[in-house]
């Protein structure tokens, strides 16, 4: 369970039994600690094994700031040293999702982060992730699709190259394009043309916004970039006009509660605005963001929603269905996924 107090086996079984849909999970934040230690030994990396976990995972006494949280990624980037490493971490991320009861997964990855250390091309990195994801999907039966991500602080030219390479691989499972990174210091508007190109090429669009920045960033993501989904977006509740806009456009919010707490976006899990977002009629899904860094699973997040935030089980079920219907699949596949999940979700409700 990691970050949270232990709960009874019966309760844990209840949360594990819920079929899950994950739309916001970063590959670079999903690495196993044991795998990292093995990679270090294989490649002769000198790391402090006795307290290595504190460098790549959140600890109970860590400062709850986005600077501390993002600092974990700086350490993780020294491990992307070979095609074998990249395929391994991709495969393991999907296997871990399967063991947690995830039925459909959209795994996002940042080609720049995976390629920079060894000078791999974006196309090579995408091919390795795609091949590993396809292998893991066959092994686990978790329907897996991929989203390519770029950071706001990077040149627009990087995003343009990522799009070109991603569009060439749409038929193999790349379905979306994401903008992430520091939204406080770097605006999204310079990427408007890239988003237009991505949309016209058939990629779906999601944007990290309204996490460390205010609701005006959510508006910008929707109106300027054409975002179909918003990563995090919890600060949308600070402006009723943006709430209305998101509701009218049927934008889906990819909410990650523990991440929001660990990065200092919210002061406590109990004061997270997820219940208020649901009550306001917003389209909401529940996700992990970076389960390896946060030391959580999606099972943990579902427990938090009910036990820490007091959400009704029916509202949680609706979030699962909203995730299925908001997935970056063809419309008929979205409906098929929701239909497939419905009987088990109905059983969850009946067994309360």
C-alpha positions as CSV (number, residue, x, y, z in Angstrom):
1,X,0.0,0.0,0.0
2,X,2.9,2.3,0.4
3,X,1.8,5.9,1.3
4,X,-1.4,5.0,3.0
5,X,-2.4,3.2,6.2
6,X,-3.2,-0.4,5.8
7,X,-6.8,-1.4,5.4
8,X,-8.5,-4.7,6.0
9,X,-8.2,-7.5,3.5
10,X,-11.9,-7.4,2.9
11,X,-11.8,-3.7,2.0
12,X,-8.7,-4.1,-0.1
13,X,-10.4,-6.9,-2.0
14,X,-13.3,-4.6,-2.7
15,X,-11.1,-2.0,-4.3
16,X,-9.1,-4.5,-6.2
17,X,-12.2,-6.0,-7.7
18,X,-13.3,-2.8,-9.4
19,X,-12.3,-2.9,-13.1
20,X,-10.1,0.1,-13.7
21,X,-9.4,2.5,-16.6
22,X,-6.2,4.6,-16.4
23,X,-5.8,7.6,-18.7
24,X,-3.0,9.5,-17.1
25,X,0.1,7.5,-16.2
26,X,3.6,8.5,-17.1
27,X,6.0,5.8,-18.2
28,X,8.9,7.7,-16.7
29,X,7.1,7.8,-13.3
30,X,6.2,4.1,-13.3
31,X,9.5,2.4,-12.8
32,X,10.0,-0.4,-10.2
33,X,12.7,0.3,-7.6
34,X,14.2,-3.2,-7.9
35,X,14.5,-2.8,-11.7
36,X,16.4,0.5,-11.2
37,X,18.8,-1.2,-8.8
38,X,19.4,-4.0,-11.3
39,X,20.0,-1.5,-14.1
40,X,22.5,0.3,-12.0
41,X,24.5,-2.8,-11.3
42,X,24.4,-3.9,-15.0
43,X,25.6,-0.6,-16.2
44,X,28.1,0.2,-13.5
45,X,26.2,3.1,-12.0
46,X,27.3,4.3,-8.6
47,X,24.2,4.9,-6.5
48,X,23.7,5.0,-2.7
49,X,21.7,1.8,-2.3
50,X,20.9,2.3,1.3
51,X,18.8,5.4,0.7
52,X,18.3,5.2,-3.1
53,X,14.5,5.1,-2.7
54,X,14.5,8.6,-1.4
55,X,16.0,9.8,-4.7
56,X,13.3,8.3,-6.9
57,X,10.3,7.9,-4.7
58,X,8.3,10.3,-2.4
59,X,9.0,9.8,1.3
60,X,6.8,10.7,4.3
61,X,9.1,13.5,5.3
62,X,9.7,14.9,1.9
63,X,8.7,18.6,1.2
64,X,5.4,18.6,-0.6
65,X,6.4,20.8,-3.5
66,X,6.5,20.3,-7.3
67,X,10.2,21.1,-7.3
68,X,10.9,18.1,-5.0
69,X,8.5,15.9,-6.9
70,X,10.0,16.8,-10.3
71,X,13.5,16.3,-8.9
72,X,12.8,12.5,-8.8
73,X,12.7,12.5,-12.6
74,X,16.1,14.1,-12.8
75,X,17.6,11.0,-11.1
76,X,15.4,8.6,-13.1
77,X,16.8,10.0,-16.4
78,X,20.2,8.5,-15.8
79,X,18.7,5.0,-16.2
80,X,17.5,5.2,-19.9
81,X,20.7,3.7,-21.2
82,X,19.7,1.1,-23.8
83,X,16.8,-0.2,-25.9
84,X,16.6,-3.1,-23.5
85,X,16.1,-0.8,-20.5
86,X,13.3,1.1,-22.3
87,X,11.5,-2.0,-23.5
88,X,11.8,-3.5,-20.0
89,X,10.4,-0.5,-18.1
90,X,7.5,-0.3,-20.6
91,X,6.6,-3.9,-20.3
92,X,6.8,-3.8,-16.5
93,X,4.6,-0.7,-16.3
94,X,1.8,-2.6,-18.2
95,X,2.3,-5.8,-16.2
96,X,1.9,-3.8,-13.0
97,X,-1.2,-2.1,-14.3
98,X,-2.7,-5.5,-15.1
99,X,-1.9,-6.9,-11.6
100,X,-3.9,-3.9,-10.2
101,X,-7.0,-4.7,-12.3
102,X,-6.5,-2.1,-15.0
103,X,-8.5,-3.2,-18.1
104,X,-7.6,-0.3,-20.4
105,X,-4.4,1.8,-20.1
106,X,-3.2,4.9,-21.9
107,X,0.5,5.2,-21.1
108,X,2.2,8.4,-21.9
109,X,5.9,8.9,-22.4
110,X,8.3,11.7,-23.3
111,X,10.6,10.8,-26.2
112,X,13.0,13.6,-25.3
113,X,13.4,12.2,-21.8
114,X,14.0,8.7,-23.0
115,X,16.4,9.7,-25.8
116,X,18.5,12.4,-24.4
117,X,21.1,10.4,-22.4
118,X,22.3,8.2,-25.2
119,X,21.3,10.3,-28.2
120,X,18.6,8.0,-29.4
121,X,16.3,9.3,-32.1
122,X,12.7,10.0,-31.2
123,X,11.6,7.4,-33.8
124,X,13.8,4.7,-32.2
125,X,12.4,5.4,-28.8
126,X,8.9,5.3,-30.0
127,X,9.5,2.0,-31.8
128,X,11.0,0.4,-28.6
129,X,8.0,1.6,-26.5
130,X,5.5,0.4,-29.1
131,X,7.1,-3.0,-29.4
132,X,7.2,-3.5,-25.7
133,X,3.6,-2.3,-25.2
134,X,2.3,-4.7,-27.9
135,X,4.1,-7.6,-26.3
136,X,2.8,-6.7,-22.8
137,X,-0.7,-6.3,-24.2
138,X,-0.6,-9.8,-25.6
139,X,0.7,-11.1,-22.3
140,X,-1.7,-9.3,-19.9
141,X,-4.7,-8.6,-22.1
142,X,-4.7,-5.0,-20.9
143,X,-5.8,-2.9,-23.9
144,X,-2.8,-0.4,-24.1
145,X,-2.6,2.8,-26.1
146,X,0.2,5.3,-26.1
147,X,0.3,9.1,-25.8
148,X,3.5,11.1,-26.7
149,X,4.3,14.0,-24.4
150,X,6.5,17.1,-24.7
151,X,7.4,19.7,-22.1
152,X,6.5,23.4,-22.2
153,X,10.1,24.5,-21.6
154,X,11.4,22.6,-24.7
155,X,11.6,24.3,-28.1
156,X,8.5,24.1,-30.3
157,X,10.7,22.4,-32.9
158,X,11.0,19.4,-30.6
159,X,7.2,19.1,-30.4
160,X,7.0,19.3,-34.2
161,X,9.5,16.4,-34.6
162,X,7.7,14.3,-32.0
163,X,4.4,14.9,-33.9
164,X,5.9,13.9,-37.2
165,X,7.3,10.6,-35.8
166,X,4.1,9.9,-33.8
167,X,1.8,10.4,-36.8
168,X,3.9,7.8,-38.8
169,X,3.1,5.3,-36.0
170,X,-0.6,5.9,-35.4
171,X,-1.6,2.6,-36.8
172,X,0.6,0.9,-34.2
173,X,-1.0,2.3,-31.1
174,X,0.0,6.0,-30.6
175,X,-3.3,7.8,-30.1
176,X,-2.6,11.1,-28.4
177,X,-0.4,14.1,-27.9
178,X,0.2,15.7,-24.5
179,X,1.8,19.0,-23.3
180,X,3.3,18.7,-19.8
181,X,5.9,20.5,-17.6
182,X,6.1,23.8,-15.8
183,X,2.9,25.7,-16.6
184,X,3.8,28.6,-14.2
185,X,6.8,29.8,-16.1
186,X,6.1,28.5,-19.6
187,X,2.9,29.3,-21.6
188,X,1.1,26.8,-23.8
189,X,0.2,29.3,-26.6
190,X,3.5,28.9,-28.6
191,X,2.4,25.2,-29.1
192,X,-0.9,26.1,-30.7
193,X,0.3,25.3,-34.2
194,X,1.7,22.0,-33.2
195,X,-1.6,21.0,-31.6
196,X,-3.5,22.0,-34.7
197,X,-1.1,19.8,-36.8
198,X,-1.6,16.9,-34.4
199,X,-5.4,17.2,-34.5
200,X,-5.5,17.4,-38.3
201,X,-3.3,14.3,-38.4
202,X,-5.7,12.4,-36.3
203,X,-4.1,12.4,-32.9
204,X,-6.2,13.2,-29.8
205,X,-5.2,16.0,-27.5
206,X,-4.6,16.3,-23.8
207,X,-2.9,19.1,-21.8
208,X,-1.5,19.4,-18.3
209,X,-3.2,22.6,-17.0
210,X,-4.7,24.0,-13.9
211,X,-2.4,22.0,-11.7
212,X,0.3,24.5,-10.6
213,X,-1.2,27.2,-12.7
214,X,-4.7,28.7,-12.3
215,X,-8.0,28.2,-14.2
216,X,-6.9,30.5,-16.9
217,X,-4.5,27.8,-18.1
218,X,-7.4,25.4,-18.4
219,X,-9.3,27.9,-20.5
220,X,-6.2,28.3,-22.7
221,X,-5.8,24.6,-23.1
222,X,-9.4,24.3,-24.2
223,X,-9.8,27.4,-26.4
224,X,-6.3,27.8,-27.8
225,X,-5.0,24.3,-28.0
226,X,-8.3,22.4,-28.5
227,X,-7.7,20.0,-25.6
228,X,-10.2,17.2,-25.4
229,X,-8.9,16.3,-21.9
230,X,-7.1,18.1,-19.2
231,X,-4.3,16.6,-17.1
232,X,-5.1,17.4,-13.5
233,X,-7.1,20.6,-13.9
234,X,-8.1,20.8,-10.3
235,X,-7.8,24.6,-10.1
236,X,-10.6,24.9,-12.6
237,X,-12.9,25.3,-9.6
238,X,-11.5,28.7,-8.9
239,X,-13.4,30.2,-11.8
240,X,-17.0,29.3,-12.4
241,X,-16.8,30.5,-16.0
242,X,-14.1,28.0,-16.8
243,X,-16.1,25.3,-15.1
244,X,-19.0,26.2,-17.3
245,X,-16.8,26.1,-20.4
246,X,-15.3,22.7,-19.5
247,X,-18.8,21.3,-18.8
248,X,-20.2,22.7,-22.1
249,X,-17.4,21.3,-24.1
250,X,-17.6,17.9,-22.4
251,X,-13.9,18.1,-21.5
252,X,-12.6,15.2,-19.4
253,X,-10.4,15.9,-16.4
254,X,-7.6,13.4,-15.7
255,X,-7.5,13.8,-11.9
256,X,-4.5,12.4,-9.9
257,X,-5.2,13.0,-6.2
258,X,-2.1,11.7,-4.5
259,X,0.2,13.5,-6.9
260,X,-1.7,16.7,-6.3
261,X,-1.1,16.3,-2.6
262,X,2.6,15.4,-2.9
263,X,3.3,18.4,-5.2
264,X,1.6,20.8,-2.9
265,X,-1.3,21.6,-5.2
266,X,-3.8,20.7,-2.4
267,X,-3.0,20.9,1.4
268,X,-4.5,17.5,2.2
269,X,-6.3,14.7,0.5
270,X,-9.4,15.5,2.5
271,X,-9.4,19.0,0.9
272,X,-8.9,17.8,-2.6
273,X,-11.6,19.3,-5.0
274,X,-12.4,16.1,-6.7
275,X,-15.9,15.8,-5.0
276,X,-16.7,19.4,-5.9
277,X,-15.7,18.8,-9.5
278,X,-18.1,15.8,-9.7
279,X,-20.9,17.8,-8.0
280,X,-20.4,20.6,-10.5
281,X,-21.2,18.2,-13.3
282,X,-17.6,18.0,-14.7
283,X,-16.5,14.9,-16.5
284,X,-13.9,13.4,-14.3
285,X,-11.6,10.3,-14.3
286,X,-9.3,9.1,-11.5
287,X,-5.6,8.3,-12.3
288,X,-2.2,7.7,-10.7
289,X,0.1,10.1,-12.6
290,X,3.4,8.5,-11.5
291,X,2.7,5.4,-9.4
292,X,6.4,4.5,-9.0
293,X,7.3,7.9,-7.7
294,X,4.2,8.2,-5.5
295,X,4.4,4.6,-4.3
296,X,0.7,4.0,-5.1
297,X,-1.6,2.0,-7.3
298,X,-4.9,2.9,-8.9
299,X,-6.5,0.7,-6.2
300,X,-5.1,3.1,-3.6
301,X,-6.5,6.1,-5.5
302,X,-10.0,4.5,-5.6
303,X,-9.7,3.9,-1.8
304,X,-8.7,7.5,-1.3
305,X,-11.7,8.8,-3.2
306,X,-14.1,6.8,-1.0
307,X,-12.4,6.8,2.4
308,X,-10.5,10.0,2.5
309,X,-12.8,12.2,0.4
310,X,-16.1,10.6,1.1
311,X,-17.2,10.1,-2.4
312,X,-20.2,7.7,-2.9
313,X,-19.4,4.4,-4.6
314,X,-21.8,5.3,-7.4
315,X,-19.8,8.4,-8.1
316,X,-16.6,6.4,-8.3
317,X,-18.3,4.0,-10.7
318,X,-19.3,6.9,-12.9
319,X,-15.7,8.1,-12.9
320,X,-14.6,4.7,-14.2
321,X,-17.3,4.8,-17.0
322,X,-16.3,8.4,-17.8
323,X,-12.7,7.3,-18.3
324,X,-13.8,4.5,-20.6
325,X,-16.0,6.9,-22.7
326,X,-13.3,9.6,-22.7
327,X,-10.5,7.3,-23.8
328,X,-8.7,8.1,-27.0
329,X,-10.3,5.2,-29.0
330,X,-12.7,5.3,-31.9
331,X,-16.2,6.0,-30.5
332,X,-17.5,2.5,-31.0
333,X,-14.5,1.1,-29.0
334,X,-15.2,3.5,-26.2
335,X,-18.8,2.4,-26.0
336,X,-17.7,-1.3,-26.2
337,X,-15.3,-0.8,-23.3
338,X,-17.9,0.9,-21.1
339,X,-20.4,-1.9,-22.0
340,X,-17.8,-4.5,-21.1
341,X,-17.1,-2.9,-17.7
342,X,-20.7,-2.3,-16.8
343,X,-21.8,-5.7,-15.5
344,X,-18.8,-5.9,-13.1
345,X,-19.4,-2.3,-11.9
346,X,-23.1,-3.1,-11.3
347,X,-22.0,-6.1,-9.2
348,X,-19.7,-3.8,-7.2
349,X,-22.8,-1.6,-6.4
350,X,-25.0,-4.6,-5.6
351,X,-22.4,-6.0,-3.1
352,X,-22.2,-2.8,-1.0
